Amino acid sequence: MNDNKDFFEQLAGVKAENDGVEADLVRASKVSAIAQGEEAVVATKSGFAEVGFDDAEGHLLIDVYHDADTITIESAIAGVESDDLDISITPESVIIKGTRNRKEKVHKNDFLHQECFWGKFSRSVILPQEIDPDTAQASLKDGVLKIVLPKIHRGQSKKIKVKLD
């Protein structure tokens, strides 16, 4: 069992400092430090590095659903302008990157509580079926990003009539 854990830690590029509850407490304190804008030590592929809150990139929360003809991705991204979004679409995946900028400056010591993420964010989605990126559409309404991706239906046969010349 421990060999599997070591394998997955190597695969992810991290190594837990300790096992069990103590390791969970160490990880939780690092996440808490970053969320409070403090420096923290995090695991990287080449060892450990200090990371500040300004270096963090948020993870965009999404809903993905489909019907017979389309795959749809939706995300609540209030406070983001369409010019601050970069959406890259291939037949197999979608990458959404953007920035949520705070309109007024607030010093980090003035926060009593902070849960909202401000700054850069991104999300990659591997699609379960090939889509046509050329006819994809994206819209931003009431703080909700909606990307509609038309499916490609390969392998379906089509009958045609033969014309006599």
C-alpha positions in Angstrom: 0.0 0.0 0.0 2.8 2.4 0.9 4.5 1.7 -2.5 1.3 2.9 -4.3 1.4 6.1 -2.2 5.0 6.7 -3.1 4.3 6.0 -6.8 1.4 8.5 -6.9 3.4 11.1 -5.0 6.2 10.8 -7.6 3.7 11.0 -10.4 2.2 14.2 -9.0 5.7 15.6 -8.2 5.1 15.9 -4.5 6.3 14.1 -1.4 4.4 14.2 1.9 6.5 15.4 4.8 4.9 12.9 7.2 2.2 10.3 7.1 -1.3 10.5 8.5 -2.9 13.3 10.4 0.3 15.3 10.8 0.8 15.5 7.1 -2.8 16.7 6.7 -2.2 19.4 9.3 1.0 20.5 7.5 -0.8 20.7 4.1 -3.8 22.6 5.7 -1.4 25.2 7.3 0.2 25.8 3.9 -3.1 26.4 2.2 -4.2 28.6 5.0 -1.0 30.7 4.8 -1.4 31.2 1.1 -5.1 32.2 1.5 -4.0 34.8 4.1 -1.4 36.2 1.8 1.6 34.9 3.7 4.6 33.1 2.3 4.3 29.3 2.3 6.5 26.3 1.4 4.9 24.1 -1.2 6.0 20.9 -2.9 7.3 21.1 -6.5 8.8 18.6 -8.9 12.3 19.7 -8.0 11.8 19.9 -4.2 10.2 22.7 -2.1 9.7 26.3 -3.0 8.3 29.4 -1.3 5.2 30.7 -2.9 3.3 33.9 -2.0 -0.3 34.7 -2.5 0.5 36.9 -5.5 1.9 33.9 -7.3 -1.2 31.8 -6.8 -3.6 31.0 -9.7 -7.2 30.2 -9.0 -8.9 27.0 -10.2 -12.1 27.9 -12.1 -15.2 25.9 -11.1 -17.3 24.6 -14.0 -20.4 22.6 -14.9 -20.1 20.4 -18.1 -23.2 18.8 -19.6 -24.3 17.5 -23.0 -27.2 16.7 -25.2 -27.4 14.8 -28.5 -25.7 17.6 -30.5 -23.6 19.8 -28.1 -21.4 19.8 -25.0 -21.9 22.9 -22.8 -19.5 24.3 -20.3 -20.7 26.9 -17.8 -18.9 28.8 -15.0 -19.9 31.6 -12.7 -17.2 34.2 -13.1 -18.7 37.4 -11.7 -16.5 40.4 -11.9 -14.7 39.2 -15.1 -14.9 41.3 -18.3 -15.0 39.5 -21.6 -11.7 41.2 -22.6 -10.1 39.5 -19.5 -10.9 36.0 -20.8 -8.8 33.8 -23.1 -10.6 30.6 -24.4 -8.7 28.1 -26.5 -10.6 25.3 -28.1 -9.3 22.2 -29.9 -11.4 19.2 -31.1 -10.5 17.4 -27.8 -10.2 20.1 -25.1 -11.0 23.5 -23.9 -8.7 25.8 -21.9 -10.2 28.8 -20.1 -7.8 31.5 -18.7 -8.6 34.8 -17.3 -8.1 37.4 -14.6 -10.6 38.8 -12.0 -9.4 42.3 -11.0 -10.5 44.0 -7.8 -11.8 47.5 -8.7 -10.7 49.1 -5.4 -7.4 48.5 -3.6 -7.7 46.8 -0.2 -4.5 46.3 1.8 -4.2 42.6 2.9 -4.0 43.7 6.6 -7.4 45.3 6.3 -9.2 42.1 5.6 -11.2 40.5 8.4 -12.1 37.5 6.3 -11.2 36.7 2.7 -12.6 33.8 0.6 -13.1 35.3 -2.9 -10.3 34.7 -5.3 -8.9 37.8 -7.2 -6.2 37.4 -9.8 -5.4 34.9 -12.5 -7.4 31.7 -12.9 -7.5 28.8 -15.4 -9.2 25.6 -16.1 -8.5 22.8 -18.7 -11.3 20.4 -19.8 -10.7 17.2 -21.7 -13.8 16.6 -23.7 -15.5 13.1 -23.8 -16.2 13.5 -27.5 -14.7 15.3 -30.5 -16.2 18.7 -31.1 -16.0 21.2 -34.0 -14.0 24.2 -32.6 -14.8 26.4 -35.7 -18.5 26.6 -34.8 -18.1 26.8 -31.0 -19.8 29.8 -29.3 -19.1 31.6 -26.0 -21.2 34.1 -24.2 -21.0 36.0 -20.9 -24.3 37.0 -19.3 -25.0 38.0 -15.7 -21.6 36.8 -14.6 -22.0 33.3 -16.1 -19.7 32.1 -18.9 -21.4 29.7 -21.3 -19.4 27.8 -24.0 -21.4 25.7 -26.4 -19.4 23.1 -28.4 -21.1 21.3 -31.3 -20.3 17.6 -31.3 -18.8 15.8 -34.4 -20.7 12.7 -35.2 -18.2 10.4 -37.0 -19.0 6.9 -38.1 -22.7 7.7 -38.8 -23.6 6.5 -42.2 -25.6 8.7 -44.6 -27.6 7.4 -47.5 -27.4 9.3 -50.8 -29.3 8.9 -54.0 -27.4 8.2 -57.2 -28.3 10.6 -60.1 -28.4 9.3 -63.6 -26.5 11.4 -66.1 
